[in-house]
Amino acid sequence: MAQLYFHCSSPERVVPDRRGSQVEDLVEAHARAIAFVRRLVGTPGREDWRIWKLSALDENGDEVFEIPFTLVIGRLH
């Protein structure tokens, strides 16, 4: 089991995850990250989520993986 922190950021803003989450493995971590991004982009508002990304960091602050929000919401054609 590992503690990961899912920080979200855009070029202008960073939203840190101060609590973190316990995950069994990278498969679970990736699934949680995708679900979190889906919840965020599903909230009403005027935010352009296409410029955001989620960075998963371990307890040492090392990046484990990164997910651009466009991976979840797609790109405009």
PyMOL Python script that loads the backbone (N, CA, C, O; Angstrom):
from pymol import cmd

cmd.read_pdbstr("""\
ATOM      1  N   MET A   1       0.845  -1.168   0.000  1.00  0.00           N
ATOM      2  CA  MET A   1       0.000   0.000   0.000  1.00  0.00           C
ATOM      3  C   MET A   1       0.897   1.240   0.000  1.00  0.00           C
ATOM      4  O   MET A   1       1.949   1.268   0.639  1.00  0.00           O
ATOM      5  N   ALA A   2       0.459   2.249  -0.723  1.00  0.00           N
ATOM      6  CA  ALA A   2       1.243   3.484  -0.824  1.00  0.00           C
ATOM      7  C   ALA A   2       0.332   4.690  -0.640  1.00  0.00           C
ATOM      8  O   ALA A   2      -0.864   4.625  -0.923  1.00  0.00           O
ATOM      9  N   GLN A   3       0.897   5.768  -0.172  1.00  0.00           N
ATOM     10  CA  GLN A   3       0.193   7.039  -0.021  1.00  0.00           C
ATOM     11  C   GLN A   3       0.529   7.900  -1.231  1.00  0.00           C
ATOM     12  O   GLN A   3       1.698   8.186  -1.486  1.00  0.00           O
ATOM     13  N   LEU A   4      -0.500   8.316  -1.981  1.00  0.00           N
ATOM     14  CA  LEU A   4      -0.296   9.195  -3.125  1.00  0.00           C
ATOM     15  C   LEU A   4      -1.112  10.467  -2.942  1.00  0.00           C
ATOM     16  O   LEU A   4      -2.159  10.479  -2.296  1.00  0.00           O
ATOM     17  N   TYR A   5      -0.595  11.528  -3.531  1.00  0.00           N
ATOM     18  CA  TYR A   5      -1.250  12.835  -3.498  1.00  0.00           C
ATOM     19  C   TYR A   5      -1.564  13.234  -4.931  1.00  0.00           C
ATOM     20  O   TYR A   5      -0.699  13.194  -5.805  1.00  0.00           O
ATOM     21  N   PHE A   6      -2.829  13.625  -5.160  1.00  0.00           N
ATOM     22  CA  PHE A   6      -3.290  13.965  -6.504  1.00  0.00           C
ATOM     23  C   PHE A   6      -3.436  15.478  -6.617  1.00  0.00           C
ATOM     24  O   PHE A   6      -4.485  16.032  -6.288  1.00  0.00           O
ATOM     25  N   HIS A   7      -2.385  16.142  -7.081  1.00  0.00           N
ATOM     26  CA  HIS A   7      -2.391  17.591  -7.252  1.00  0.00           C
ATOM     27  C   HIS A   7      -2.903  17.932  -8.653  1.00  0.00           C
ATOM     28  O   HIS A   7      -2.527  17.289  -9.634  1.00  0.00           O
ATOM     29  N   CYS A   8      -3.753  18.936  -8.734  1.00  0.00           N
ATOM     30  CA  CYS A   8      -4.275  19.395 -10.016  1.00  0.00           C
ATOM     31  C   CYS A   8      -3.728  20.784 -10.287  1.00  0.00           C
ATOM     32  O   CYS A   8      -3.593  21.601  -9.376  1.00  0.00           O
ATOM     33  N   SER A   9      -3.411  21.048 -11.567  1.00  0.00           N
ATOM     34  CA  SER A   9      -2.848  22.356 -11.888  1.00  0.00           C
ATOM     35  C   SER A   9      -3.189  22.774 -13.310  1.00  0.00           C
ATOM     36  O   SER A   9      -3.415  21.959 -14.204  1.00  0.00           O
ATOM     37  N   SER A  10      -3.212  24.089 -13.463  1.00  0.00           N
ATOM     38  CA  SER A  10      -3.320  24.729 -14.772  1.00  0.00           C
ATOM     39  C   SER A  10      -2.108  25.648 -14.865  1.00  0.00           C
ATOM     40  O   SER A  10      -1.345  25.747 -13.904  1.00  0.00           O
ATOM     41  N   PRO A  11      -1.914  26.316 -15.982  1.00  0.00           N
ATOM     42  CA  PRO A  11      -0.785  27.249 -16.051  1.00  0.00           C
ATOM     43  C   PRO A  11      -0.858  28.378 -15.010  1.00  0.00           C
ATOM     44  O   PRO A  11       0.167  28.952 -14.642  1.00  0.00           O
ATOM     45  N   GLU A  12      -2.068  28.691 -14.542  1.00  0.00           N
ATOM     46  CA  GLU A  12      -2.226  29.803 -13.605  1.00  0.00           C
ATOM     47  C   GLU A  12      -2.467  29.383 -12.158  1.00  0.00           C
ATOM     48  O   GLU A  12      -2.388  30.218 -11.257  1.00  0.00           O
ATOM     49  N   ARG A  13      -2.759  28.110 -11.919  1.00  0.00           N
ATOM     50  CA  ARG A  13      -3.242  27.729 -10.597  1.00  0.00           C
ATOM     51  C   ARG A  13      -2.825  26.306 -10.234  1.00  0.00           C
ATOM     52  O   ARG A  13      -2.715  25.438 -11.100  1.00  0.00           O
ATOM     53  N   VAL A  14      -2.596  26.082  -8.939  1.00  0.00           N
ATOM     54  CA  VAL A  14      -2.317  24.741  -8.429  1.00  0.00           C
ATOM     55  C   VAL A  14      -3.295  24.465  -7.289  1.00  0.00           C
ATOM     56  O   VAL A  14      -3.475  25.292  -6.395  1.00  0.00           O
ATOM     57  N   VAL A  15      -3.922  23.293  -7.335  1.00  0.00           N
ATOM     58  CA  VAL A  15      -4.820  22.860  -6.264  1.00  0.00           C
ATOM     59  C   VAL A  15      -4.179  21.617  -5.648  1.00  0.00           C
ATOM     60  O   VAL A  15      -4.272  20.523  -6.204  1.00  0.00           O
ATOM     61  N   PRO A  16      -3.522  21.794  -4.485  1.00  0.00           N
ATOM     62  CA  PRO A  16      -2.820  20.662  -3.878  1.00  0.00           C
ATOM     63  C   PRO A  16      -3.773  19.720  -3.144  1.00  0.00           C
ATOM     64  O   PRO A  16      -4.803  20.136  -2.613  1.00  0.00           O
ATOM     65  N   ASP A  17      -3.405  18.463  -3.132  1.00  0.00           N
ATOM     66  CA  ASP A  17      -4.105  17.440  -2.358  1.00  0.00           C
ATOM     67  C   ASP A  17      -3.340  17.300  -1.050  1.00  0.00           C
ATOM     68  O   ASP A  17      -2.261  16.708  -1.025  1.00  0.00           O
ATOM     69  N   ARG A  18      -3.874  17.826   0.014  1.00  0.00           N
ATOM     70  CA  ARG A  18      -3.166  17.822   1.295  1.00  0.00           C
ATOM     71  C   ARG A  18      -3.384  16.537   2.097  1.00  0.00           C
ATOM     72  O   ARG A  18      -2.593  16.229   2.988  1.00  0.00           O
ATOM     73  N   ARG A  19      -4.439  15.787   1.794  1.00  0.00           N
ATOM     74  CA  ARG A  19      -4.742  14.555   2.537  1.00  0.00           C
ATOM     75  C   ARG A  19      -4.122  13.321   1.922  1.00  0.00           C
ATOM     76  O   ARG A  19      -3.622  12.451   2.635  1.00  0.00           O
ATOM     77  N   GLY A  20      -4.151  13.240   0.603  1.00  0.00           N
ATOM     78  CA  GLY A  20      -3.630  12.057  -0.069  1.00  0.00           C
ATOM     79  C   GLY A  20      -4.593  10.893   0.019  1.00  0.00           C
ATOM     80  O   GLY A  20      -5.652  10.992   0.639  1.00  0.00           O
ATOM     81  N   SER A  21      -4.221   9.798  -0.600  1.00  0.00           N
ATOM     82  CA  SER A  21      -5.038   8.587  -0.631  1.00  0.00           C
ATOM     83  C   SER A  21      -4.139   7.367  -0.547  1.00  0.00           C
ATOM     84  O   SER A  21      -3.048   7.339  -1.117  1.00  0.00           O
ATOM     85  N   GLN A  22      -4.612   6.364   0.170  1.00  0.00           N
ATOM     86  CA  GLN A  22      -3.921   5.075   0.217  1.00  0.00           C
ATOM     87  C   GLN A  22      -4.366   4.256  -0.983  1.00  0.00           C
ATOM     88  O   GLN A  22      -5.563   4.102  -1.224  1.00  0.00           O
ATOM     89  N   VAL A  23      -3.416   3.735  -1.729  1.00  0.00           N
ATOM     90  CA  VAL A  23      -3.718   2.892  -2.889  1.00  0.00           C
ATOM     91  C   VAL A  23      -2.905   1.606  -2.808  1.00  0.00           C
ATOM     92  O   VAL A  23      -1.796   1.578  -2.272  1.00  0.00           O
ATOM     93  N   GLU A  24      -3.484   0.551  -3.351  1.00  0.00           N
ATOM     94  CA  GLU A  24      -2.810  -0.751  -3.351  1.00  0.00           C
ATOM     95  C   GLU A  24      -1.690  -0.816  -4.386  1.00  0.00           C
ATOM     96  O   GLU A  24      -0.618  -1.365  -4.131  1.00  0.00           O
ATOM     97  N   ASP A  25      -1.965  -0.231  -5.585  1.00  0.00           N
ATOM     98  CA  ASP A  25      -1.001  -0.334  -6.677  1.00  0.00           C
ATOM     99  C   ASP A  25      -1.273   0.782  -7.690  1.00  0.00           C
ATOM    100  O   ASP A  25      -2.171   1.603  -7.504  1.00  0.00           O
ATOM    101  N   LEU A  26      -0.486   0.791  -8.758  1.00  0.00           N
ATOM    102  CA  LEU A  26      -0.638   1.841  -9.772  1.00  0.00           C
ATOM    103  C   LEU A  26      -1.948   1.736 -10.540  1.00  0.00           C
ATOM    104  O   LEU A  26      -2.475   2.749 -10.999  1.00  0.00           O
ATOM    105  N   VAL A  27      -2.476   0.543 -10.685  1.00  0.00           N
ATOM    106  CA  VAL A  27      -3.753   0.376 -11.371  1.00  0.00           C
ATOM    107  C   VAL A  27      -4.849   1.088 -10.586  1.00  0.00           C
ATOM    108  O   VAL A  27      -5.642   1.833 -11.161  1.00  0.00           O
ATOM    109  N   GLU A  28      -4.896   0.862  -9.278  1.00  0.00           N
ATOM    110  CA  GLU A  28      -5.882   1.543  -8.436  1.00  0.00           C
ATOM    111  C   GLU A  28      -5.637   3.051  -8.424  1.00  0.00           C
ATOM    112  O   GLU A  28      -6.587   3.831  -8.481  1.00  0.00           O
ATOM    113  N   ALA A  29      -4.389   3.463  -8.352  1.00  0.00           N
ATOM    114  CA  ALA A  29      -4.063   4.890  -8.338  1.00  0.00           C
ATOM    115  C   ALA A  29      -4.543   5.570  -9.621  1.00  0.00           C
ATOM    116  O   ALA A  29      -5.126   6.653  -9.570  1.00  0.00           O
ATOM    117  N   HIS A  30      -4.302   4.948 -10.749  1.00  0.00           N
ATOM    118  CA  HIS A  30      -4.709   5.514 -12.032  1.00  0.00           C
ATOM    119  C   HIS A  30      -6.233   5.594 -12.113  1.00  0.00           C
ATOM    120  O   HIS A  30      -6.776   6.601 -12.568  1.00  0.00           O
ATOM    121  N   ALA A  31      -6.924   4.546 -11.678  1.00  0.00           N
ATOM    122  CA  ALA A  31      -8.394   4.548 -11.697  1.00  0.00           C
ATOM    123  C   ALA A  31      -8.953   5.649 -10.808  1.00  0.00           C
ATOM    124  O   ALA A  31      -9.909   6.324 -11.189  1.00  0.00           O
ATOM    125  N   ARG A  32      -8.373   5.839  -9.630  1.00  0.00           N
ATOM    126  CA  ARG A  32      -8.826   6.918  -8.736  1.00  0.00           C
ATOM    127  C   ARG A  32      -8.577   8.284  -9.356  1.00  0.00           C
ATOM    128  O   ARG A  32      -9.410   9.183  -9.245  1.00  0.00           O
ATOM    129  N   ALA A  33      -7.443   8.437 -10.001  1.00  0.00           N
ATOM    130  CA  ALA A  33      -7.115   9.716 -10.630  1.00  0.00           C
ATOM    131  C   ALA A  33      -8.101  10.036 -11.751  1.00  0.00           C
ATOM    132  O   ALA A  33      -8.583  11.164 -11.844  1.00  0.00           O
ATOM    133  N   ILE A  34      -8.402   9.067 -12.593  1.00  0.00           N
ATOM    134  CA  ILE A  34      -9.351   9.269 -13.691  1.00  0.00           C
ATOM    135  C   ILE A  34     -10.729   9.616 -13.127  1.00  0.00           C
ATOM    136  O   ILE A  34     -11.387  10.528 -13.627  1.00  0.00           O
ATOM    137  N   ALA A  35     -11.170   8.900 -12.090  1.00  0.00           N
ATOM    138  CA  ALA A  35     -12.474   9.179 -11.477  1.00  0.00           C
ATOM    139  C   ALA A  35     -12.501  10.586 -10.891  1.00  0.00           C
ATOM    140  O   ALA A  35     -13.510  11.282 -11.004  1.00  0.00           O
ATOM    141  N   PHE A  36     -11.407  11.011 -10.267  1.00  0.00           N
ATOM    142  CA  PHE A  36     -11.338  12.351  -9.688  1.00  0.00           C
ATOM    143  C   PHE A  36     -11.445  13.419 -10.780  1.00  0.00           C
ATOM    144  O   PHE A  36     -12.176  14.398 -10.625  1.00  0.00           O
ATOM    145  N   VAL A  37     -10.726  13.230 -11.866  1.00  0.00           N
ATOM    146  CA  VAL A  37     -10.784  14.186 -12.978  1.00  0.00           C
ATOM    147  C   VAL A  37     -12.201  14.238 -13.548  1.00  0.00           C
ATOM    148  O   VAL A  37     -12.707  15.321 -13.839  1.00  0.00           O
ATOM    149  N   ARG A  38     -12.841  13.091 -13.709  1.00  0.00           N
ATOM    150  CA  ARG A  38     -14.220  13.071 -14.225  1.00  0.00           C
ATOM    151  C   ARG A  38     -15.167  13.855 -13.322  1.00  0.00           C
ATOM    152  O   ARG A  38     -16.040  14.573 -13.809  1.00  0.00           O
ATOM    153  N   ARG A  39     -14.995  13.718 -12.001  1.00  0.00           N
ATOM    154  CA  ARG A  39     -15.840  14.487 -11.075  1.00  0.00           C
ATOM    155  C   ARG A  39     -15.592  15.978 -11.230  1.00  0.00           C
ATOM    156  O   ARG A  39     -16.537  16.766 -11.243  1.00  0.00           O
ATOM    157  N   LEU A  40     -14.346  16.366 -11.347  1.00  0.00           N
ATOM    158  CA  LEU A  40     -14.030  17.794 -11.484  1.00  0.00           C
ATOM    159  C   LEU A  40     -14.615  18.391 -12.755  1.00  0.00           C
ATOM    160  O   LEU A  40     -15.255  19.442 -12.714  1.00  0.00           O
ATOM    161  N   VAL A  41     -14.399  17.732 -13.870  1.00  0.00           N
ATOM    162  CA  VAL A  41     -14.873  18.291 -15.141  1.00  0.00           C
ATOM    163  C   VAL A  41     -16.393  18.236 -15.238  1.00  0.00           C
ATOM    164  O   VAL A  41     -16.987  18.933 -16.061  1.00  0.00           O
ATOM    165  N   GLY A  42     -17.022  17.421 -14.414  1.00  0.00           N
ATOM    166  CA  GLY A  42     -18.475  17.340 -14.405  1.00  0.00           C
ATOM    167  C   GLY A  42     -19.151  18.392 -13.551  1.00  0.00           C
ATOM    168  O   GLY A  42     -20.378  18.499 -13.557  1.00  0.00           O
ATOM    169  N   THR A  43     -18.372  19.171 -12.816  1.00  0.00           N
ATOM    170  CA  THR A  43     -18.968  20.219 -11.985  1.00  0.00           C
ATOM    171  C   THR A  43     -19.304  21.432 -12.849  1.00  0.00           C
ATOM    172  O   THR A  43     -18.531  21.817 -13.725  1.00  0.00           O
ATOM    173  N   PRO A  44     -20.465  22.026 -12.591  1.00  0.00           N
ATOM    174  CA  PRO A  44     -20.830  23.222 -13.361  1.00  0.00           C
ATOM    175  C   PRO A  44     -19.842  24.360 -13.101  1.00  0.00           C
ATOM    176  O   PRO A  44     -19.352  24.528 -11.984  1.00  0.00           O
ATOM    177  N   GLY A  45     -19.566  25.114 -14.116  1.00  0.00           N
ATOM    178  CA  GLY A  45     -18.670  26.251 -13.971  1.00  0.00           C
ATOM    179  C   GLY A  45     -18.105  26.691 -15.300  1.00  0.00           C
ATOM    180  O   GLY A  45     -18.443  26.150 -16.353  1.00  0.00           O
ATOM    181  N   ARG A  46     -17.245  27.676 -15.232  1.00  0.00           N
ATOM    182  CA  ARG A  46     -16.681  28.258 -16.446  1.00  0.00           C
ATOM    183  C   ARG A  46     -15.220  27.888 -16.659  1.00  0.00           C
ATOM    184  O   ARG A  46     -14.559  28.446 -17.535  1.00  0.00           O
ATOM    185  N   GLU A  47     -14.718  26.963 -15.874  1.00  0.00           N
ATOM    186  CA  GLU A  47     -13.309  26.571 -15.970  1.00  0.00           C
ATOM    187  C   GLU A  47     -13.053  25.833 -17.282  1.00  0.00           C
ATOM    188  O   GLU A  47     -13.841  24.979 -17.688  1.00  0.00           O
ATOM    189  N   ASP A  48     -11.940  26.172 -17.941  1.00  0.00           N
ATOM    190  CA  ASP A  48     -11.515  25.443 -19.138  1.00  0.00           C
ATOM    191  C   ASP A  48     -10.611  24.308 -18.685  1.00  0.00           C
ATOM    192  O   ASP A  48      -9.398  24.478 -18.556  1.00  0.00           O
ATOM    193  N   TRP A  49     -11.211  23.152 -18.446  1.00  0.00           N
ATOM    194  CA  TRP A  49     -10.473  22.016 -17.907  1.00  0.00           C
ATOM    195  C   TRP A  49      -9.466  21.450 -18.894  1.00  0.00           C
ATOM    196  O   TRP A  49      -8.614  20.659 -18.491  1.00  0.00           O
ATOM    197  N   ARG A  50      -9.526  21.814 -20.155  1.00  0.00           N
ATOM    198  CA  ARG A  50      -8.597  21.256 -21.149  1.00  0.00           C
ATOM    199  C   ARG A  50      -7.150  21.648 -20.890  1.00  0.00           C
ATOM    200  O   ARG A  50      -6.239  20.995 -21.400  1.00  0.00           O
ATOM    201  N   ILE A  51      -6.918  22.698 -20.109  1.00  0.00           N
ATOM    202  CA  ILE A  51      -5.541  23.131 -19.847  1.00  0.00           C
ATOM    203  C   ILE A  51      -5.003  22.597 -18.516  1.00  0.00           C
ATOM    204  O   ILE A  51      -3.880  22.917 -18.126  1.00  0.00           O
ATOM    205  N   TRP A  52      -5.794  21.793 -17.829  1.00  0.00           N
ATOM    206  CA  TRP A  52      -5.416  21.266 -16.522  1.00  0.00           C
ATOM    207  C   TRP A  52      -4.743  19.899 -16.646  1.00  0.00           C
ATOM    208  O   TRP A  52      -4.872  19.211 -17.659  1.00  0.00           O
ATOM    209  N   LYS A  53      -4.020  19.527 -15.585  1.00  0.00           N
ATOM    210  CA  LYS A  53      -3.422  18.196 -15.485  1.00  0.00           C
ATOM    211  C   LYS A  53      -3.468  17.748 -14.032  1.00  0.00           C
ATOM    212  O   LYS A  53      -3.554  18.569 -13.120  1.00  0.00           O
ATOM    213  N   LEU A  54      -3.410  16.455 -13.831  1.00  0.00           N
ATOM    214  CA  LEU A  54      -3.329  15.869 -12.498  1.00  0.00           C
ATOM    215  C   LEU A  54      -1.963  15.215 -12.370  1.00  0.00           C
ATOM    216  O   LEU A  54      -1.555  14.438 -13.233  1.00  0.00           O
ATOM    217  N   SER A  55      -1.264  15.529 -11.301  1.00  0.00           N
ATOM    218  CA  SER A  55       0.039  14.909 -11.023  1.00  0.00           C
ATOM    219  C   SER A  55      -0.095  14.069  -9.765  1.00  0.00           C
ATOM    220  O   SER A  55      -0.500  14.573  -8.718  1.00  0.00           O
ATOM    221  N   ALA A  56       0.241  12.798  -9.865  1.00  0.00           N
ATOM    222  CA  ALA A  56       0.225  11.899  -8.714  1.00  0.00           C
ATOM    223  C   ALA A  56       1.636  11.854  -8.139  1.00  0.00           C
ATOM    224  O   ALA A  56       2.586  11.472  -8.822  1.00  0.00           O
ATOM    225  N   LEU A  57       1.760  12.249  -6.875  1.00  0.00           N
ATOM    226  CA  LEU A  57       3.061  12.275  -6.213  1.00  0.00           C
ATOM    227  C   LEU A  57       3.065  11.310  -5.039  1.00  0.00           C
ATOM    228  O   LEU A  57       2.043  11.119  -4.379  1.00  0.00           O
ATOM    229  N   ASP A  58       4.219  10.702  -4.782  1.00  0.00           N
ATOM    230  CA  ASP A  58       4.343   9.815  -3.625  1.00  0.00           C
ATOM    231  C   ASP A  58       4.647  10.636  -2.377  1.00  0.00           C
ATOM    232  O   ASP A  58       4.726  11.863  -2.430  1.00  0.00           O
ATOM    233  N   GLU A  59       4.816   9.946  -1.260  1.00  0.00           N
ATOM    234  CA  GLU A  59       5.035  10.636   0.018  1.00  0.00           C
ATOM    235  C   GLU A  59       6.338  11.427   0.066  1.00  0.00           C
ATOM    236  O   GLU A  59       6.507  12.275   0.943  1.00  0.00           O
ATOM    237  N   ASN A  60       7.264  11.168  -0.859  1.00  0.00           N
ATOM    238  CA  ASN A  60       8.511  11.926  -0.938  1.00  0.00           C
ATOM    239  C   ASN A  60       8.415  13.126  -1.874  1.00  0.00           C
ATOM    240  O   ASN A  60       9.370  13.890  -2.015  1.00  0.00           O
ATOM    241  N   GLY A  61       7.261  13.286  -2.512  1.00  0.00           N
ATOM    242  CA  GLY A  61       7.086  14.390  -3.451  1.00  0.00           C
ATOM    243  C   GLY A  61       7.545  14.060  -4.858  1.00  0.00           C
ATOM    244  O   GLY A  61       7.602  14.945  -5.712  1.00  0.00           O
ATOM    245  N   ASP A  62       7.874  12.796  -5.113  1.00  0.00           N
ATOM    246  CA  ASP A  62       8.300  12.376  -6.451  1.00  0.00           C
ATOM    247  C   ASP A  62       7.072  12.057  -7.298  1.00  0.00           C
ATOM    248  O   ASP A  62       6.141  11.398  -6.835  1.00  0.00           O
ATOM    249  N   GLU A  63       7.080  12.531  -8.544  1.00  0.00           N
ATOM    250  CA  GLU A  63       5.950  12.276  -9.433  1.00  0.00           C
ATOM    251  C   GLU A  63       5.925  10.814  -9.860  1.00  0.00           C
ATOM    252  O   GLU A  63       6.927  10.267 -10.321  1.00  0.00           O
ATOM    253  N   VAL A  64       4.763  10.196  -9.697  1.00  0.00           N
ATOM    254  CA  VAL A  64       4.574   8.803 -10.082  1.00  0.00           C
ATOM    255  C   VAL A  64       4.002   8.740 -11.497  1.00  0.00           C
ATOM    256  O   VAL A  64       4.445   7.938 -12.320  1.00  0.00           O
ATOM    257  N   PHE A  65       3.012   9.594 -11.772  1.00  0.00           N
ATOM    258  CA  PHE A  65       2.461   9.724 -13.119  1.00  0.00           C
ATOM    259  C   PHE A  65       1.721  11.045 -13.229  1.00  0.00           C
ATOM    260  O   PHE A  65       1.453  11.717 -12.234  1.00  0.00           O
ATOM    261  N   GLU A  66       1.400  11.397 -14.465  1.00  0.00           N
ATOM    262  CA  GLU A  66       0.682  12.633 -14.761  1.00  0.00           C
ATOM    263  C   GLU A  66      -0.419  12.317 -15.769  1.00  0.00           C
ATOM    264  O   GLU A  66      -0.217  11.541 -16.703  1.00  0.00           O
ATOM    265  N   ILE A  67      -1.585  12.929 -15.567  1.00  0.00           N
ATOM    266  CA  ILE A  67      -2.699  12.733 -16.489  1.00  0.00           C
ATOM    267  C   ILE A  67      -3.198  14.098 -16.945  1.00  0.00           C
ATOM    268  O   ILE A  67      -3.712  14.865 -16.131  1.00  0.00           O
ATOM    269  N   PRO A  68      -3.058  14.413 -18.217  1.00  0.00           N
ATOM    270  CA  PRO A  68      -3.683  15.644 -18.709  1.00  0.00           C
ATOM    271  C   PRO A  68      -5.194  15.438 -18.729  1.00  0.00           C
ATOM    272  O   PRO A  68      -5.669  14.366 -19.103  1.00  0.00           O
ATOM    273  N   PHE A  69      -5.951  16.453 -18.329  1.00  0.00           N
ATOM    274  CA  PHE A  69      -7.408  16.328 -18.301  1.00  0.00           C
ATOM    275  C   PHE A  69      -7.962  16.006 -19.679  1.00  0.00           C
ATOM    276  O   PHE A  69      -9.023  15.391 -19.788  1.00  0.00           O
ATOM    277  N   THR A  70      -7.258  16.412 -20.737  1.00  0.00           N
ATOM    278  CA  THR A  70      -7.744  16.116 -22.093  1.00  0.00           C
ATOM    279  C   THR A  70      -7.802  14.615 -22.356  1.00  0.00           C
ATOM    280  O   THR A  70      -8.545  14.172 -23.231  1.00  0.00           O
ATOM    281  N   LEU A  71      -7.035  13.835 -21.617  1.00  0.00           N
ATOM    282  CA  LEU A  71      -7.104  12.384 -21.748  1.00  0.00           C
ATOM    283  C   LEU A  71      -8.495  11.884 -21.373  1.00  0.00           C
ATOM    284  O   LEU A  71      -8.978  10.899 -21.933  1.00  0.00           O
ATOM    285  N   VAL A  72      -9.130  12.556 -20.435  1.00  0.00           N
ATOM    286  CA  VAL A  72     -10.448  12.169 -19.956  1.00  0.00           C
ATOM    287  C   VAL A  72     -11.567  12.834 -20.760  1.00  0.00           C
ATOM    288  O   VAL A  72     -12.562  12.193 -21.097  1.00  0.00           O
ATOM    289  N   ILE A  73     -11.398  14.119 -21.065  1.00  0.00           N
ATOM    290  CA  ILE A  73     -12.488  14.846 -21.712  1.00  0.00           C
ATOM    291  C   ILE A  73     -12.350  14.936 -23.226  1.00  0.00           C
ATOM    292  O   ILE A  73     -13.281  15.368 -23.904  1.00  0.00           O
ATOM    293  N   GLY A  74     -11.224  14.544 -23.754  1.00  0.00           N
ATOM    294  CA  GLY A  74     -10.996  14.613 -25.196  1.00  0.00           C
ATOM    295  C   GLY A  74     -10.568  16.004 -25.627  1.00  0.00           C
ATOM    296  O   GLY A  74     -10.457  16.920 -24.812  1.00  0.00           O
ATOM    297  N   ARG A  75     -10.335  16.142 -26.899  1.00  0.00           N
ATOM    298  CA  ARG A  75      -9.895  17.422 -27.479  1.00  0.00           C
ATOM    299  C   ARG A  75     -10.927  17.911 -28.464  1.00  0.00           C
ATOM    300  O   ARG A  75     -11.611  17.111 -29.103  1.00  0.00           O
ATOM    301  N   LEU A  76     -11.046  19.213 -28.594  1.00  0.00           N
ATOM    302  CA  LEU A  76     -11.931  19.766 -29.585  1.00  0.00           C
ATOM    303  C   LEU A  76     -11.332  19.573 -30.966  1.00  0.00           C
ATOM    304  O   LEU A  76     -10.116  19.675 -31.132  1.00  0.00           O
ATOM    305  N   HIS A  77     -12.161  19.299 -31.952  1.00  0.00           N
ATOM    306  CA  HIS A  77     -11.682  19.099 -33.330  1.00  0.00           C
ATOM    307  C   HIS A  77     -11.827  20.351 -34.132  1.00  0.00           C
ATOM    308  O   HIS A  77     -11.477  20.372 -35.312  1.00  0.00           O
TER     309      HIS A  77
END
""", "prot")
cmd.dss("prot")
cmd.show_as("cartoon", "prot")
cmd.util.cbc("prot")
cmd.orient("prot")
